[in-house]
Amino acid sequence: MHLKQTETRNISRTIKSIFVSVGAIMLLSACEDEQAILIQPQANASDDAVIAATVDGYVIYVSDVELEAEGQGVLLPGRKLDPDTPEFTRILNSLIDDHLLSREAERQNLDKDPAIEHRLKVIRNRLLGNLLLSQGVDEASIEKYYETSINLKQLQLGEEYRVRQIVLPTKEAAQSMLKQMNADTDFAVLASNRSIDEKTRLEGGDLGFVNPETAPLALANAIKNTAMGGVSQPFETRKGWVVIKVEEKRPEPLPTLQELRPQIWDFLIATELERLLKKLHKDATIIRSFDEVEGPIMDAFTQAPEIDEDGNPVEPAVSAETESE
């Protein structure tokens, strides 16, 4: 169930490396007049003018709370947030706290720090860039890409296997159970009676349909090495020693638009980013003071040897590989 998994992962890394994930940023300003008159809500005021709170004259509107809720992914764009909900109170409280902290920082002239001014400028640029990119990718373009991928059969689908499992505490217990099984043994009943995995035991050990391409390695190998309707040899996982039964096989169903939306959005954003930057670079006059130097700069820093107190390189510790389920 993937649009070329390697391509998608690379796209995601590109987006994450270019645009820093920023929730929502308010440009806060302190109220210079300590005796400022509080603005009172009017009876017939629009929703945008309804006041949620005031802090020494600084007004926080209901619409400010809703915009912050959208930024946090709590509220869909254009929706309203009921003031009588815990989420509204939580977000309003955070906006009040943010304003108080920001005003105190401004009183201490921290906002005049060159590093802070630089970071605010960078964050502002990235927020505006994100907004510009998102305008080029709407729901219609996501749906069109999905339909095109389905029609052209670009989605690489595999096969799924219906699997049941029995988890036992030791290898000896698993091997002993296998010796006691015969053609009349009901695997689901046996799982309910013997399995120590409480999550699946009452469901007869049912794991549902599993794609070996995305399953943990030990389970994937057991599925591939077990005949249809057969029972596997015991294999070890973090939960214990597992025996599985492969009950049926089917083609992997087409993923829904909802399932693929995040991957499609990342892909279209990356495509729009490439298109837009090519145009902007072509139209702009860019004069560099230094030559461009390409290379794995970040890798060079992250792979630099650790230095001890005497300045000597520290040999990296070798950790044993662990098998995950």
C-alpha positions in Angstrom: 0.0 0.0 0.0 2.4 2.7 -1.2 3.2 5.2 -3.9 6.8 3.9 -4.4 7.8 3.8 -0.8 11.4 5.0 -1.3 10.2 8.0 -3.3 7.7 8.9 -0.6 10.3 8.6 2.1 12.7 10.8 0.2 10.0 13.4 -0.4 9.1 13.5 3.2 12.7 14.0 4.2 13.0 16.8 1.7 10.0 18.6 3.0 11.1 18.2 6.6 14.6 19.4 5.9 13.4 22.6 4.1 10.4 23.6 6.2 10.7 23.5 10.0 7.6 22.3 11.6 6.1 25.4 13.3 2.7 25.2 15.1 1.5 28.8 15.2 3.3 32.0 15.9 1.8 35.2 17.2 3.5 38.5 16.8 3.1 39.8 20.3 3.4 43.5 21.3 3.3 44.9 24.8 0.7 47.5 25.7 2.7 50.7 26.3 -0.2 52.4 28.1 -0.7 50.6 31.4 -4.0 52.6 31.8 -5.4 51.5 28.4 -9.2 51.4 28.3 -10.5 47.8 28.0 -12.4 47.1 24.8 -15.8 45.8 25.7 -17.6 43.3 23.5 -20.7 44.7 21.7 -24.0 42.9 21.7 -24.2 42.7 17.9 -20.5 42.2 17.2 -19.4 39.8 14.5 -17.8 36.5 15.5 -14.4 38.0 14.6 -14.9 40.8 17.2 -16.0 38.6 20.1 -13.5 38.9 22.9 -12.3 35.8 24.6 -10.1 37.5 27.2 -8.1 40.7 27.8 -4.7 40.9 29.5 -4.0 44.4 30.8 -5.8 45.8 27.8 -4.4 43.3 25.2 -7.3 41.7 23.5 -7.6 38.0 22.6 -10.5 37.3 20.3 -12.4 34.1 19.9 -11.2 34.1 16.3 -7.6 34.1 17.7 -8.3 31.0 19.7 -9.9 29.3 16.6 -6.9 30.2 14.4 -4.6 28.7 17.0 -6.8 25.6 17.2 -6.5 25.3 13.4 -2.7 25.7 13.7 -2.6 22.8 16.2 -4.8 20.6 14.1 -7.5 20.6 16.7 -10.0 22.4 14.4 -10.7 22.1 10.7 -10.4 25.4 8.8 -13.6 27.4 8.8 -15.1 25.6 11.7 -16.1 27.1 15.1 -14.7 26.1 18.5 -17.3 26.1 21.3 -16.1 28.3 24.2 -17.7 25.8 26.6 -15.1 23.1 25.7 -11.9 22.0 27.5 -10.0 22.6 24.2 -11.1 26.2 24.0 -10.0 26.8 27.6 -6.7 25.1 27.1 -5.8 27.1 23.9 -7.0 30.4 25.4 -4.9 29.8 28.5 -1.8 29.1 26.4 -2.4 32.3 24.4 -2.6 34.3 27.7 0.6 32.6 29.0 2.4 33.3 25.7 1.4 37.0 25.8 2.5 37.4 29.4 5.9 35.7 28.8 6.4 37.7 25.6 5.6 41.0 27.3 8.0 40.2 30.1 10.7 39.3 27.6 10.1 42.6 25.8 10.4 44.5 29.1 13.8 42.9 29.5 14.7 44.0 25.9 15.2 40.3 24.9 13.3 41.1 21.6 16.3 43.3 20.6 18.7 40.4 20.7 20.1 40.0 17.2 19.8 36.2 17.4 16.1 36.5 18.3 15.4 39.0 15.5 17.1 36.6 13.1 15.1 33.6 14.2 11.8 35.6 14.0 12.7 36.6 10.5 13.5 33.1 9.4 10.3 31.7 11.0 8.2 34.4 9.4 9.7 33.6 6.0 9.1 29.8 6.4 5.5 30.3 7.5 4.8 32.5 4.5 6.6 30.0 2.3 4.5 27.1 3.7 1.3 29.1 3.1 2.3 29.9 -0.5 3.0 26.2 -1.2 -0.2 25.0 0.5 -2.2 27.3 -1.8 -0.9 25.4 -4.8 -2.2 22.0 -3.4 -5.9 21.9 -2.7 -8.4 19.0 -2.2 -9.2 18.9 -5.9 -5.6 18.3 -6.9 -5.2 15.6 -4.2 -8.3 13.8 -5.5 -7.2 14.2 -9.1 -3.8 12.6 -8.4 -5.4 9.8 -6.5 -7.8 9.0 -9.3 -5.0 9.2 -11.9 -2.9 6.8 -9.9 -5.8 4.3 -9.5 -6.7 4.5 -13.2 -3.1 4.1 -14.4 -2.4 1.4 -11.9 0.6 3.2 -10.5 0.0 2.0 -7.0 2.2 -1.0 -6.3 0.0 -3.5 -4.5 1.1 -6.8 -3.0 -0.6 -9.7 -1.3 -2.1 -10.1 2.2 -2.4 -13.2 4.3 -4.9 -13.9 7.0 -2.9 -15.0 10.0 -3.6 -16.4 13.5 -1.0 -16.7 16.2 -0.3 -18.5 19.5 2.3 -17.0 21.8 4.0 -19.2 24.3 6.6 -18.4 27.0 9.3 -20.8 25.8 10.5 -22.6 22.7 10.0 -26.0 24.4 6.4 -25.1 25.2 5.8 -24.2 21.5 7.4 -27.3 20.2 5.5 -29.5 22.7 2.2 -27.9 21.5 3.1 -28.6 17.9 3.6 -32.3 18.6 0.1 -32.5 20.2 -1.6 -30.9 17.2 -3.3 -32.9 14.5 -5.5 -32.4 11.5 -8.6 -32.0 13.7 -7.1 -29.3 16.0 -8.9 -26.0 15.9 -6.2 -23.4 15.9 -8.4 -20.6 17.0 -9.7 -22.6 20.0 -6.1 -23.6 20.9 -5.1 -20.0 20.7 -7.9 -18.9 23.1 -6.8 -21.6 25.6 -3.0 -21.5 25.3 -1.8 -18.1 24.0 -0.2 -15.7 26.5 -0.9 -12.7 24.3 -4.0 -11.1 25.9 -4.4 -8.7 23.0 -5.2 -11.5 20.5 -6.0 -14.5 22.6 -9.8 -13.9 23.0 -10.0 -13.4 19.2 -8.5 -16.8 18.6 -5.1 -15.3 17.9 -6.5 -13.4 14.9 -4.0 -10.9 13.5 -6.2 -10.0 10.5 -4.7 -9.7 7.1 -1.0 -9.1 7.1 1.3 -7.8 4.3 4.7 -9.5 4.6 6.3 -6.5 2.9 5.4 -4.3 5.9 5.3 -6.9 8.7 8.1 -7.4 11.2 10.9 -9.5 9.8 10.3 -12.6 11.9 6.6 -12.7 11.1 7.2 -11.9 7.4 9.6 -14.8 7.1 7.2 -17.2 8.9 4.4 -16.2 6.5 6.6 -16.7 3.5 7.8 -20.1 4.7 4.4 -21.5 5.7 2.1 -23.2 3.2 -1.5 -22.0 2.9 -3.5 -23.6 5.7 -0.3 -24.7 7.4 1.3 -24.0 10.7 4.7 -22.5 11.1 7.7 -23.6 13.2 8.2 -21.6 16.4 10.0 -18.2 16.1 11.0 -15.8 18.8 9.7 -12.3 19.3 9.7 -9.8 22.2 6.3 -11.3 23.4 7.5 -14.8 23.5 7.7 -17.8 21.1 5.1 -17.6 18.3 3.5 -20.2 16.1 1.2 -18.9 13.3 -1.3 -20.4 11.0 -1.8 -18.9 7.5 -5.5 -19.3 6.6 -6.0 -17.4 3.3 -4.4 -15.1 0.8 -5.9 -12.2 -1.1 -4.6 -9.3 -3.3 -4.0 -6.2 -1.2 -7.0 -4.0 -1.5 -6.7 -0.5 -3.1 -6.0 2.1 -0.4 -8.6 4.7 0.1 -8.1 8.4 -0.6 -8.1 9.0 3.1 -5.3 6.6 3.7 -3.1 8.0 0.9 -3.9 11.7 1.5 -0.8 12.4 3.6 1.6 10.8 1.1 -0.1 12.5 -1.9 0.0 15.8 -0.1 3.7 15.5 0.6 4.4 14.5 -3.1 2.4 17.4 -4.5 3.9 19.9 -2.1 7.4 18.7 -3.2 6.4 19.0 -6.8 5.0 22.5 -6.3 8.2 23.4 -4.3 10.4 22.4 -7.2 8.3 24.2 -9.8 8.0 27.4 -7.8 11.7 27.6 -6.8 12.8 27.1 -10.4 10.6 30.0 -11.5 11.6 32.2 -8.6 15.3 31.5 -9.1 14.9 32.2 -12.8 13.2 35.6 -12.2 15.5 36.7 -9.4 18.9 38.3 -9.5 21.0 36.3 -7.1 24.6 37.3 -6.4 26.6 35.0 -4.3 29.7 36.1 -2.4 31.0 32.5 -2.2 31.0 29.6 -4.6 28.5 26.8 -4.0 29.9 23.8 -2.4 27.9 20.6 -2.5 28.2 17.6 -0.3 26.8 15.7 2.7 27.5 18.6 5.1 25.1 17.4 7.8 26.5 13.9 7.6 30.0 15.2 8.1 28.9 16.8 11.3 26.8 14.0 12.6 29.4 11.4 11.8 32.2 13.3 13.4 34.0 11.2 16.0 33.2 11.9 19.7 36.1 13.5 21.6 36.9 12.7 25.2 38.2 15.2 27.8 41.8 14.7 26.7 40.9 15.4 23.0 41.2 11.8 21.9 38.6 10.1 19.6 36.2 7.9 21.4 35.5 4.5 19.8 31.7 4.1 19.1 30.0 1.4 21.2 28.9 -1.7 19.3 25.3 -2.6 20.1 23.8 -6.0 19.3 21.2 -6.1 16.7 17.7 -6.6 18.1 14.9 -8.2 16.2 11.7 -6.1 16.5 8.2 -7.4 16.1 
